Amino acid sequence: MTLHRKPLSLWVQERAPYDFDGSLDQTAEFISNLPGLDTWVPANDGSQVLSVLALGAALGRIDQTGCEQLLRKIAGSIESIGHPHKEDAAELNSAALLSIWSSNVRGVATKKGSKTPDFEAEIGGVTVEFEVTNSEQKLHQANLQTRALDFVQQLQAVVLVKGLRVRFSDEISESEFQDMISQAAQLWPGAVRESVGRWYMRAYNSPIQPDPTDANPSWWPQQHAQPALLQSSVQVDFSSESQQADIRSAVEVQWCLSTKSYLNSLSKKEGAEQASGTRPFIVLCDVTQLPGAFGWYADNFPSILATWSQRLTAVILFRKGITGLDSLQFEYRVHLNTNAQHRVPIPLSVTDRGELTIPFNSTRRA
């Protein structure tokens, strides 16, 4: 019998990617039990069913009595726009992740005229303060991807060589795009043009084969994952004194994320202004939308973190995903500030990495 099920439970059961035999009722009702959402169901055709299940899984992992203010905000945004605001979602996911070390994660009431952390939690007998931020894909990066596609087509219209490789930073301007197009129209095999730290082009005498590491400029950052690599071939007219013939020209364009893109969200917390100064203070950052974030931070962040405020004890980076269509999963990395005035609690110092998997059919964590 399914008559006792709330509307969201029925909606999930009808749209789940495979048969869960009714085991998703509890996960769905974690959402239905939020204030004002007893009869709520998503307005779309079911394409976000996994997102709904992931939200319910995170809700089931936290002590909701300690996060009432956050849950009211999440319920309000779901009711009005169909999903939590990204800042609130990052806080919910952070609270769920912190359940690895603490069963009592509590939201901190904001105080007018002062800055406070987002959470407090008891870990290893120590009260720790937590602030949350997220590195969601910026509108600039989404627009840059679209601009890069147009850029490839513009290069195809002017290129006079059989092969062309282009590299550029995500910080370049529209005027620099136009400069590259103008320069590309004048390139002959073997020629190189660049603006150091901004863009780079190299022309070839034969169609190039896909190789995202060949001929990178000296300033090109190590890319643990590339945000975009665009390749295209086009038929062009190639003329010389002795012949005029159609040839195939290959254009390869790749752009990179700058240091600023990786640090933009975290650097706003480097002064640890939300910290009381009397307890360990840790920043959690959702880096799901940053390509290759774990590798980039491992290579570059320790020396940067050591220059930040001594009130900042550590930074926990995490990314979330859905595994096997039936679980919410977090991967995390812990970076300690070697100059911090307060030591990290022992349970957080045991390992600098790990995972948390929450099945969608989980019951509430005791």
PATOR-124746 format. One record per residue (C-alpha): chain; residue number from 0; residue in one letter; z, y, x. Coordinates in Angstrom, 1 decimal. Layout:
N
@c:A k:NUM r:A c3:Z c2:Y c1:X
...
# end
This chain:
366
@c:A k:0 r:M c3:0.0 c2:0.0 c1:0.0
@c:A k:1 r:T c3:-0.8 c2:3.5 c1:1.3
@c:A k:2 r:L c3:0.4 c2:5.7 c1:-1.6
@c:A k:3 r:H c3:3.5 c2:6.8 c1:0.4
@c:A k:4 r:R c3:1.4 c2:8.2 c1:3.2
@c:A k:5 r:K c3:1.1 c2:11.9 c1:3.6
@c:A k:6 r:P c3:-2.4 c2:13.4 c1:3.5
@c:A k:7 r:L c3:-2.7 c2:13.7 c1:7.3
@c:A k:8 r:S c3:-1.8 c2:10.0 c1:7.8
@c:A k:9 r:L c3:-4.6 c2:9.1 c1:5.3
@c:A k:10 r:W c3:-7.0 c2:11.5 c1:7.0
@c:A k:11 r:V c3:-6.3 c2:9.9 c1:10.5
@c:A k:12 r:Q c3:-6.5 c2:6.3 c1:9.2
@c:A k:13 r:E c3:-9.9 c2:7.0 c1:7.7
@c:A k:14 r:R c3:-11.3 c2:8.6 c1:10.8
@c:A k:15 r:A c3:-9.6 c2:6.7 c1:13.7
@c:A k:16 r:P c3:-12.1 c2:5.4 c1:16.2
@c:A k:17 r:Y c3:-11.0 c2:1.8 c1:15.5
@c:A k:18 r:D c3:-8.5 c2:0.0 c1:13.3
@c:A k:19 r:F c3:-4.9 c2:0.8 c1:14.1
@c:A k:20 r:D c3:-3.5 c2:-1.3 c1:11.2
@c:A k:21 r:G c3:-1.5 c2:1.6 c1:9.9
@c:A k:22 r:S c3:0.4 c2:2.2 c1:13.2
@c:A k:23 r:L c3:-0.6 c2:5.8 c1:13.4
@c:A k:24 r:D c3:1.4 c2:6.9 c1:10.4
@c:A k:25 r:Q c3:4.4 c2:8.0 c1:12.6
@c:A k:26 r:T c3:2.2 c2:9.9 c1:15.0
@c:A k:27 r:A c3:0.5 c2:11.8 c1:12.2
@c:A k:28 r:E c3:3.7 c2:12.5 c1:10.4
@c:A k:29 r:F c3:5.1 c2:14.2 c1:13.5
@c:A k:30 r:I c3:2.6 c2:17.0 c1:12.6
@c:A k:31 r:S c3:3.1 c2:16.7 c1:8.9
@c:A k:32 r:N c3:6.9 c2:17.2 c1:9.3
@c:A k:33 r:L c3:6.4 c2:20.6 c1:10.9
@c:A k:34 r:P c3:7.3 c2:23.5 c1:8.6
@c:A k:35 r:G c3:4.5 c2:24.2 c1:6.0
@c:A k:36 r:L c3:2.3 c2:21.3 c1:7.1
@c:A k:37 r:D c3:3.3 c2:18.7 c1:4.6
@c:A k:38 r:T c3:-0.1 c2:18.7 c1:2.9
@c:A k:39 r:W c3:-2.2 c2:20.0 c1:5.8
@c:A k:40 r:V c3:-5.4 c2:18.2 c1:7.0
@c:A k:41 r:P c3:-8.1 c2:19.5 c1:9.4
@c:A k:42 r:A c3:-11.0 c2:21.2 c1:7.7
@c:A k:43 r:N c3:-13.7 c2:19.6 c1:9.7
@c:A k:44 r:D c3:-15.4 c2:16.2 c1:9.4
@c:A k:45 r:G c3:-13.1 c2:14.3 c1:11.6
@c:A k:46 r:S c3:-14.5 c2:15.1 c1:15.1
@c:A k:47 r:Q c3:-11.0 c2:16.3 c1:16.2
@c:A k:48 r:V c3:-9.1 c2:13.2 c1:15.2
@c:A k:49 r:L c3:-8.2 c2:12.4 c1:18.8
@c:A k:50 r:S c3:-6.9 c2:15.9 c1:19.4
@c:A k:51 r:V c3:-4.7 c2:15.5 c1:16.3
@c:A k:52 r:L c3:-3.4 c2:12.3 c1:17.6
@c:A k:53 r:A c3:-2.7 c2:13.8 c1:21.0
@c:A k:54 r:L c3:-0.8 c2:16.6 c1:19.4
@c:A k:55 r:G c3:1.3 c2:14.2 c1:17.4
@c:A k:56 r:A c3:2.0 c2:12.1 c1:20.5
@c:A k:57 r:A c3:3.3 c2:15.1 c1:22.4
@c:A k:58 r:L c3:5.5 c2:16.2 c1:19.4
@c:A k:59 r:G c3:7.0 c2:12.7 c1:19.3
@c:A k:60 r:R c3:8.0 c2:12.9 c1:22.9
@c:A k:61 r:I c3:10.2 c2:16.1 c1:22.7
@c:A k:62 r:D c3:13.6 c2:16.9 c1:21.3
@c:A k:63 r:Q c3:12.4 c2:19.0 c1:18.4
@c:A k:64 r:T c3:15.9 c2:20.5 c1:17.7
@c:A k:65 r:G c3:15.7 c2:22.2 c1:21.0
@c:A k:66 r:C c3:12.2 c2:23.6 c1:20.5
@c:A k:67 r:E c3:12.4 c2:25.0 c1:17.0
@c:A k:68 r:Q c3:10.9 c2:28.4 c1:17.8
@c:A k:69 r:L c3:7.9 c2:26.8 c1:19.6
@c:A k:70 r:L c3:7.3 c2:24.4 c1:16.8
@c:A k:71 r:R c3:7.4 c2:27.2 c1:14.2
@c:A k:72 r:K c3:4.7 c2:29.0 c1:16.2
@c:A k:73 r:I c3:2.6 c2:25.8 c1:16.5
@c:A k:74 r:A c3:2.9 c2:25.1 c1:12.7
@c:A k:75 r:G c3:1.9 c2:28.7 c1:11.9
@c:A k:76 r:S c3:-1.2 c2:28.6 c1:14.0
@c:A k:77 r:I c3:-2.3 c2:25.2 c1:12.8
@c:A k:78 r:E c3:-2.0 c2:26.4 c1:9.2
@c:A k:79 r:S c3:-4.0 c2:29.6 c1:9.9
@c:A k:80 r:I c3:-6.6 c2:28.5 c1:12.4
@c:A k:81 r:G c3:-6.4 c2:24.7 c1:12.5
@c:A k:82 r:H c3:-4.9 c2:24.2 c1:16.0
@c:A k:83 r:P c3:-2.2 c2:25.6 c1:18.2
@c:A k:84 r:H c3:-2.9 c2:28.6 c1:20.4
@c:A k:85 r:K c3:-3.6 c2:27.4 c1:24.0
@c:A k:86 r:E c3:-0.4 c2:29.0 c1:25.3
@c:A k:87 r:D c3:1.7 c2:27.2 c1:22.8
@c:A k:88 r:A c3:-0.1 c2:23.9 c1:23.4
@c:A k:89 r:A c3:0.6 c2:24.3 c1:27.1
@c:A k:90 r:E c3:4.3 c2:24.7 c1:26.4
@c:A k:91 r:L c3:4.4 c2:21.7 c1:24.1
@c:A k:92 r:N c3:2.6 c2:19.5 c1:26.7
@c:A k:93 r:S c3:5.0 c2:20.8 c1:29.4
@c:A k:94 r:A c3:8.0 c2:19.9 c1:27.2
@c:A k:95 r:A c3:6.5 c2:16.4 c1:26.7
@c:A k:96 r:L c3:5.9 c2:16.0 c1:30.4
@c:A k:97 r:L c3:9.5 c2:17.1 c1:31.3
@c:A k:98 r:S c3:10.8 c2:14.2 c1:29.2
@c:A k:99 r:I c3:10.2 c2:12.1 c1:32.3
@c:A k:100 r:W c3:13.2 c2:13.7 c1:33.8
@c:A k:101 r:S c3:15.2 c2:15.1 c1:30.9
@c:A k:102 r:S c3:15.9 c2:14.1 c1:27.3
@c:A k:103 r:N c3:17.2 c2:17.6 c1:26.5
@c:A k:104 r:V c3:14.5 c2:20.2 c1:27.0
@c:A k:105 r:R c3:15.5 c2:23.4 c1:25.2
@c:A k:106 r:G c3:13.5 c2:26.5 c1:24.4
@c:A k:107 r:V c3:15.1 c2:29.8 c1:25.6
@c:A k:108 r:A c3:15.4 c2:32.6 c1:23.0
@c:A k:109 r:T c3:13.6 c2:35.7 c1:24.1
@c:A k:110 r:K c3:15.7 c2:38.8 c1:24.7
@c:A k:111 r:K c3:14.3 c2:42.3 c1:23.9
@c:A k:112 r:G c3:13.7 c2:44.3 c1:27.1
@c:A k:113 r:S c3:14.1 c2:41.3 c1:29.4
@c:A k:114 r:K c3:12.1 c2:38.4 c1:30.7
@c:A k:115 r:T c3:13.3 c2:34.9 c1:30.2
@c:A k:116 r:P c3:12.0 c2:31.4 c1:31.1
@c:A k:117 r:D c3:10.3 c2:29.3 c1:28.4
@c:A k:118 r:F c3:12.6 c2:26.3 c1:28.8
@c:A k:119 r:E c3:15.9 c2:25.0 c1:30.2
@c:A k:120 r:A c3:16.6 c2:21.4 c1:30.9
@c:A k:121 r:E c3:19.4 c2:19.3 c1:32.5
@c:A k:122 r:I c3:18.0 c2:17.2 c1:35.4
@c:A k:123 r:G c3:20.2 c2:15.3 c1:37.7
@c:A k:124 r:G c3:23.3 c2:17.2 c1:36.5
@c:A k:125 r:V c3:21.6 c2:20.6 c1:37.2
@c:A k:126 r:T c3:20.4 c2:23.1 c1:34.7
@c:A k:127 r:V c3:16.8 c2:24.1 c1:35.6
@c:A k:128 r:E c3:14.7 c2:27.0 c1:34.3
@c:A k:129 r:F c3:11.0 c2:26.4 c1:33.5
@c:A k:130 r:E c3:8.2 c2:28.8 c1:32.9
@c:A k:131 r:V c3:4.8 c2:27.6 c1:31.6
@c:A k:132 r:T c3:1.3 c2:28.8 c1:32.3
@c:A k:133 r:N c3:-2.2 c2:27.3 c1:31.9
@c:A k:134 r:S c3:-5.5 c2:27.6 c1:33.8
@c:A k:135 r:E c3:-7.8 c2:27.1 c1:30.8
@c:A k:136 r:Q c3:-11.5 c2:27.7 c1:31.5
@c:A k:137 r:K c3:-12.0 c2:31.5 c1:31.4
@c:A k:138 r:L c3:-14.7 c2:33.1 c1:29.3
@c:A k:139 r:H c3:-16.2 c2:34.4 c1:32.5
@c:A k:140 r:Q c3:-16.7 c2:30.8 c1:33.8
@c:A k:141 r:A c3:-18.3 c2:29.7 c1:30.5
@c:A k:142 r:N c3:-20.6 c2:32.7 c1:30.5
@c:A k:143 r:L c3:-21.4 c2:32.0 c1:34.2
@c:A k:144 r:Q c3:-22.6 c2:28.5 c1:33.3
@c:A k:145 r:T c3:-25.0 c2:29.9 c1:30.8
@c:A k:146 r:R c3:-26.2 c2:32.6 c1:33.2
@c:A k:147 r:A c3:-26.8 c2:30.0 c1:35.9
@c:A k:148 r:L c3:-29.1 c2:28.1 c1:33.6
@c:A k:149 r:D c3:-31.1 c2:31.2 c1:32.9
@c:A k:150 r:F c3:-31.1 c2:31.9 c1:36.7
@c:A k:151 r:V c3:-32.7 c2:28.6 c1:37.5
@c:A k:152 r:Q c3:-35.6 c2:29.5 c1:35.1
@c:A k:153 r:Q c3:-36.0 c2:32.9 c1:36.6
@c:A k:154 r:L c3:-36.2 c2:31.3 c1:40.1
@c:A k:155 r:Q c3:-38.9 c2:28.9 c1:38.9
@c:A k:156 r:A c3:-41.0 c2:31.8 c1:37.9
@c:A k:157 r:V c3:-41.0 c2:33.5 c1:41.3
@c:A k:158 r:V c3:-40.4 c2:30.7 c1:43.9
@c:A k:159 r:L c3:-43.3 c2:30.1 c1:46.4
@c:A k:160 r:V c3:-41.8 c2:27.3 c1:48.5
@c:A k:161 r:K c3:-41.6 c2:23.6 c1:47.8
@c:A k:162 r:G c3:-37.8 c2:23.5 c1:48.0
@c:A k:163 r:L c3:-35.0 c2:26.0 c1:47.4
@c:A k:164 r:R c3:-31.3 c2:25.6 c1:47.6
@c:A k:165 r:V c3:-29.0 c2:28.3 c1:46.2
@c:A k:166 r:R c3:-25.2 c2:28.6 c1:46.4
@c:A k:167 r:F c3:-23.1 c2:31.4 c1:44.9
@c:A k:168 r:S c3:-19.5 c2:32.2 c1:44.1
@c:A k:169 r:D c3:-18.2 c2:32.7 c1:40.6
@c:A k:170 r:E c3:-17.3 c2:36.3 c1:41.5
@c:A k:171 r:I c3:-20.9 c2:37.5 c1:41.9
@c:A k:172 r:S c3:-22.3 c2:40.3 c1:39.6
@c:A k:173 r:E c3:-25.4 c2:40.6 c1:37.6
@c:A k:174 r:S c3:-26.9 c2:43.0 c1:40.2
@c:A k:175 r:E c3:-26.4 c2:40.2 c1:42.8
@c:A k:176 r:F c3:-28.3 c2:37.7 c1:40.6
@c:A k:177 r:Q c3:-31.2 c2:40.2 c1:40.5
@c:A k:178 r:D c3:-31.0 c2:40.6 c1:44.2
@c:A k:179 r:M c3:-31.3 c2:36.8 c1:44.7
@c:A k:180 r:I c3:-34.3 c2:36.6 c1:42.4
@c:A k:181 r:S c3:-36.0 c2:39.4 c1:44.4
@c:A k:182 r:Q c3:-35.2 c2:37.7 c1:47.7
@c:A k:183 r:A c3:-36.4 c2:34.3 c1:46.5
@c:A k:184 r:A c3:-39.8 c2:35.7 c1:45.6
@c:A k:185 r:Q c3:-40.3 c2:36.6 c1:49.3
@c:A k:186 r:L c3:-38.9 c2:33.4 c1:51.0
@c:A k:187 r:W c3:-41.1 c2:31.1 c1:53.1
@c:A k:188 r:P c3:-40.2 c2:27.7 c1:54.5
@c:A k:189 r:G c3:-37.2 c2:27.9 c1:56.9
@c:A k:190 r:A c3:-36.0 c2:31.3 c1:55.8
@c:A k:191 r:V c3:-32.4 c2:31.9 c1:54.9
@c:A k:192 r:R c3:-30.9 c2:34.8 c1:53.0
@c:A k:193 r:E c3:-27.3 c2:35.4 c1:52.2
@c:A k:194 r:S c3:-24.5 c2:37.8 c1:51.4
@c:A k:195 r:V c3:-21.5 c2:36.2 c1:53.2
@c:A k:196 r:G c3:-18.9 c2:35.0 c1:50.8
@c:A k:197 r:R c3:-21.1 c2:35.8 c1:47.8
@c:A k:198 r:W c3:-24.4 c2:34.0 c1:47.8
@c:A k:199 r:Y c3:-26.8 c2:31.9 c1:50.0
@c:A k:200 r:M c3:-30.4 c2:30.7 c1:49.8
@c:A k:201 r:R c3:-32.4 c2:28.4 c1:52.0
@c:A k:202 r:A c3:-36.1 c2:27.6 c1:51.6
@c:A k:203 r:Y c3:-37.7 c2:24.3 c1:52.6
@c:A k:204 r:N c3:-41.3 c2:23.1 c1:53.4
@c:A k:205 r:S c3:-41.0 c2:20.0 c1:51.1
@c:A k:206 r:P c3:-39.4 c2:19.2 c1:47.8
@c:A k:207 r:I c3:-35.6 c2:18.7 c1:48.4
@c:A k:208 r:Q c3:-33.7 c2:15.7 c1:47.3
@c:A k:209 r:P c3:-30.5 c2:16.1 c1:45.4
@c:A k:210 r:D c3:-27.7 c2:16.6 c1:48.0
@c:A k:211 r:P c3:-24.9 c2:19.0 c1:47.0
@c:A k:212 r:T c3:-23.5 c2:19.1 c1:50.5
@c:A k:213 r:D c3:-26.6 c2:19.8 c1:52.5
@c:A k:214 r:A c3:-27.1 c2:23.2 c1:54.1
@c:A k:215 r:N c3:-23.9 c2:24.8 c1:52.6
@c:A k:216 r:P c3:-23.1 c2:28.1 c1:54.3
@c:A k:217 r:S c3:-20.1 c2:28.3 c1:56.6
@c:A k:218 r:W c3:-18.0 c2:30.2 c1:54.0
@c:A k:219 r:W c3:-18.6 c2:27.6 c1:51.3
@c:A k:220 r:P c3:-15.2 c2:26.2 c1:50.2
@c:A k:221 r:Q c3:-14.4 c2:22.5 c1:50.2
@c:A k:222 r:Q c3:-15.2 c2:21.3 c1:46.7
@c:A k:223 r:H c3:-13.1 c2:18.5 c1:45.4
@c:A k:224 r:A c3:-15.1 c2:18.7 c1:42.2
@c:A k:225 r:Q c3:-18.0 c2:21.0 c1:41.5
@c:A k:226 r:P c3:-18.1 c2:23.1 c1:38.4
@c:A k:227 r:A c3:-21.9 c2:23.0 c1:38.2
@c:A k:228 r:L c3:-24.9 c2:21.6 c1:40.1
@c:A k:229 r:L c3:-28.2 c2:22.5 c1:38.5
@c:A k:230 r:Q c3:-31.5 c2:20.9 c1:39.6
@c:A k:231 r:S c3:-35.0 c2:21.5 c1:38.4
@c:A k:232 r:S c3:-38.6 c2:20.9 c1:39.4
@c:A k:233 r:V c3:-41.5 c2:23.0 c1:38.4
@c:A k:234 r:Q c3:-45.3 c2:23.0 c1:39.0
@c:A k:235 r:V c3:-46.3 c2:26.2 c1:40.9
@c:A k:236 r:D c3:-49.4 c2:27.6 c1:42.5
@c:A k:237 r:F c3:-49.1 c2:27.6 c1:46.3
@c:A k:238 r:S c3:-51.7 c2:29.6 c1:48.2
@c:A k:239 r:S c3:-52.5 c2:29.9 c1:51.9
@c:A k:240 r:E c3:-55.5 c2:31.1 c1:53.9
@c:A k:241 r:S c3:-57.0 c2:27.6 c1:53.9
@c:A k:242 r:Q c3:-56.1 c2:26.3 c1:50.5
@c:A k:243 r:Q c3:-54.8 c2:26.8 c1:47.0
@c:A k:244 r:A c3:-53.3 c2:23.9 c1:45.3
@c:A k:245 r:D c3:-50.7 c2:23.0 c1:42.7
@c:A k:246 r:I c3:-47.5 c2:21.6 c1:44.2
@c:A k:247 r:R c3:-44.1 c2:20.5 c1:42.9
@c:A k:248 r:S c3:-41.3 c2:22.8 c1:43.8
@c:A k:249 r:A c3:-37.7 c2:21.7 c1:43.5
@c:A k:250 r:V c3:-34.9 c2:24.2 c1:42.9
@c:A k:251 r:E c3:-31.2 c2:23.3 c1:43.4
@c:A k:252 r:V c3:-28.4 c2:25.8 c1:42.3
@c:A k:253 r:Q c3:-24.7 c2:25.3 c1:42.7
@c:A k:254 r:W c3:-21.8 c2:27.6 c1:42.2
@c:A k:255 r:C c3:-18.2 c2:27.4 c1:43.3
@c:A k:256 r:L c3:-14.8 c2:28.4 c1:42.0
@c:A k:257 r:S c3:-13.2 c2:31.0 c1:44.2
@c:A k:258 r:T c3:-9.6 c2:31.0 c1:45.4
@c:A k:259 r:K c3:-8.9 c2:33.7 c1:42.7
@c:A k:260 r:S c3:-10.0 c2:31.3 c1:40.0
@c:A k:261 r:Y c3:-7.5 c2:28.6 c1:41.1
@c:A k:262 r:L c3:-4.6 c2:31.1 c1:41.6
@c:A k:263 r:N c3:-5.3 c2:33.6 c1:38.8
@c:A k:264 r:S c3:-2.7 c2:32.1 c1:36.3
@c:A k:265 r:L c3:-0.1 c2:31.0 c1:38.8
@c:A k:266 r:S c3:-0.1 c2:34.2 c1:40.9
@c:A k:267 r:K c3:1.2 c2:36.0 c1:37.8
@c:A k:268 r:K c3:4.4 c2:33.9 c1:38.2
@c:A k:269 r:E c3:4.8 c2:34.3 c1:42.0
@c:A k:270 r:G c3:7.5 c2:36.9 c1:41.7
@c:A k:271 r:A c3:9.6 c2:34.6 c1:39.5
@c:A k:272 r:E c3:10.5 c2:37.5 c1:37.2
@c:A k:273 r:Q c3:11.6 c2:35.1 c1:34.5
@c:A k:274 r:A c3:14.2 c2:33.5 c1:36.7
@c:A k:275 r:S c3:17.9 c2:34.2 c1:36.4
@c:A k:276 r:G c3:18.3 c2:33.8 c1:40.2
@c:A k:277 r:T c3:21.3 c2:31.5 c1:39.7
@c:A k:278 r:R c3:19.5 c2:28.3 c1:39.0
@c:A k:279 r:P c3:16.4 c2:26.4 c1:40.2
@c:A k:280 r:F c3:13.3 c2:27.9 c1:38.7
@c:A k:281 r:I c3:10.1 c2:25.8 c1:38.3
@c:A k:282 r:V c3:6.7 c2:26.8 c1:37.0
@c:A k:283 r:L c3:4.5 c2:24.3 c1:35.2
@c:A k:284 r:C c3:0.8 c2:24.9 c1:35.1
@c:A k:285 r:D c3:-1.8 c2:23.0 c1:33.0
@c:A k:286 r:V c3:-4.8 c2:22.7 c1:35.4
@c:A k:287 r:T c3:-6.9 c2:20.4 c1:33.1
@c:A k:288 r:Q c3:-9.8 c2:22.9 c1:33.0
@c:A k:289 r:L c3:-9.9 c2:23.5 c1:36.8
@c:A k:290 r:P c3:-12.4 c2:21.1 c1:38.5
@c:A k:291 r:G c3:-10.8 c2:19.2 c1:41.5
@c:A k:292 r:A c3:-7.5 c2:21.1 c1:41.0
@c:A k:293 r:F c3:-5.2 c2:18.5 c1:42.6
@c:A k:294 r:G c3:-7.3 c2:18.3 c1:45.7
@c:A k:295 r:W c3:-7.7 c2:22.0 c1:46.1
@c:A k:296 r:Y c3:-4.0 c2:22.7 c1:45.7
@c:A k:297 r:A c3:-3.1 c2:19.9 c1:48.1
@c:A k:298 r:D c3:-5.3 c2:21.6 c1:50.8
@c:A k:299 r:N c3:-4.5 c2:25.2 c1:50.1
@c:A k:300 r:F c3:-1.4 c2:25.8 c1:48.1
@c:A k:301 r:P c3:1.6 c2:24.8 c1:50.4
@c:A k:302 r:S c3:1.1 c2:27.8 c1:52.8
@c:A k:303 r:I c3:0.5 c2:30.2 c1:49.8
@c:A k:304 r:L c3:3.6 c2:29.0 c1:47.9
@c:A k:305 r:A c3:5.8 c2:29.5 c1:51.0
@c:A k:306 r:T c3:5.0 c2:33.2 c1:50.8
@c:A k:307 r:W c3:6.0 c2:33.6 c1:47.2
@c:A k:308 r:S c3:9.5 c2:34.5 c1:45.9
@c:A k:309 r:Q c3:12.4 c2:32.5 c1:47.1
@c:A k:310 r:R c3:13.6 c2:32.3 c1:43.5
@c:A k:311 r:L c3:10.7 c2:30.0 c1:42.8
@c:A k:312 r:T c3:11.9 c2:26.5 c1:43.5
@c:A k:313 r:A c3:8.7 c2:24.5 c1:42.8
@c:A k:314 r:V c3:5.4 c2:24.3 c1:40.9
@c:A k:315 r:I c3:4.4 c2:21.3 c1:38.8
@c:A k:316 r:L c3:0.7 c2:21.0 c1:38.2
@c:A k:317 r:F c3:-0.5 c2:18.7 c1:35.4
@c:A k:318 r:R c3:-3.6 c2:17.7 c1:33.7
@c:A k:319 r:K c3:-3.9 c2:15.9 c1:30.4
@c:A k:320 r:G c3:-6.4 c2:13.5 c1:28.9
@c:A k:321 r:I c3:-6.9 c2:10.7 c1:26.4
@c:A k:322 r:T c3:-7.2 c2:7.2 c1:27.8
@c:A k:323 r:G c3:-8.7 c2:4.2 c1:26.0
@c:A k:324 r:L c3:-8.9 c2:6.3 c1:22.8
@c:A k:325 r:D c3:-5.3 c2:5.3 c1:22.1
@c:A k:326 r:S c3:-3.0 c2:7.2 c1:24.4
@c:A k:327 r:L c3:-2.2 c2:10.7 c1:25.6
@c:A k:328 r:Q c3:-1.9 c2:10.7 c1:29.4
@c:A k:329 r:F c3:-0.5 c2:13.3 c1:31.9
@c:A k:330 r:E c3:-1.0 c2:13.3 c1:35.6
@c:A k:331 r:Y c3:1.2 c2:15.6 c1:37.7
@c:A k:332 r:R c3:1.8 c2:16.9 c1:41.2
@c:A k:333 r:V c3:5.0 c2:18.6 c1:42.4
@c:A k:334 r:H c3:4.7 c2:21.3 c1:45.1
@c:A k:335 r:L c3:8.1 c2:22.4 c1:46.6
@c:A k:336 r:N c3:8.7 c2:25.9 c1:47.9
@c:A k:337 r:T c3:10.2 c2:25.2 c1:51.3
@c:A k:338 r:N c3:11.8 c2:28.7 c1:51.4
@c:A k:339 r:A c3:13.4 c2:28.5 c1:47.9
@c:A k:340 r:Q c3:17.0 c2:29.6 c1:47.6
@c:A k:341 r:H c3:17.8 c2:26.8 c1:45.1
@c:A k:342 r:R c3:16.9 c2:23.2 c1:45.9
@c:A k:343 r:V c3:15.0 c2:21.1 c1:43.4
@c:A k:344 r:P c3:17.1 c2:18.5 c1:41.6
@c:A k:345 r:I c3:17.1 c2:15.1 c1:43.2
@c:A k:346 r:P c3:15.1 c2:13.3 c1:40.4
@c:A k:347 r:L c3:12.3 c2:15.8 c1:41.0
@c:A k:348 r:S c3:12.2 c2:15.3 c1:44.7
@c:A k:349 r:V c3:11.8 c2:11.5 c1:44.7
@c:A k:350 r:T c3:8.0 c2:11.6 c1:44.4
@c:A k:351 r:D c3:5.4 c2:14.4 c1:44.4
@c:A k:352 r:R c3:3.1 c2:12.8 c1:41.9
@c:A k:353 r:G c3:3.0 c2:10.5 c1:38.9
@c:A k:354 r:E c3:1.8 c2:9.8 c1:35.4
@c:A k:355 r:L c3:3.1 c2:9.7 c1:31.8
@c:A k:356 r:T c3:1.3 c2:7.7 c1:29.1
@c:A k:357 r:I c3:2.2 c2:8.2 c1:25.5
@c:A k:358 r:P c3:0.5 c2:5.7 c1:23.1
@c:A k:359 r:F c3:-0.6 c2:7.2 c1:19.8
@c:A k:360 r:N c3:1.4 c2:4.6 c1:17.9
@c:A k:361 r:S c3:4.7 c2:5.5 c1:19.6
@c:A k:362 r:T c3:7.9 c2:6.0 c1:17.6
@c:A k:363 r:R c3:10.0 c2:9.1 c1:18.3
@c:A k:364 r:R c3:11.7 c2:9.0 c1:21.7
@c:A k:365 r:A c3:15.4 c2:8.5 c1:21.3
# end
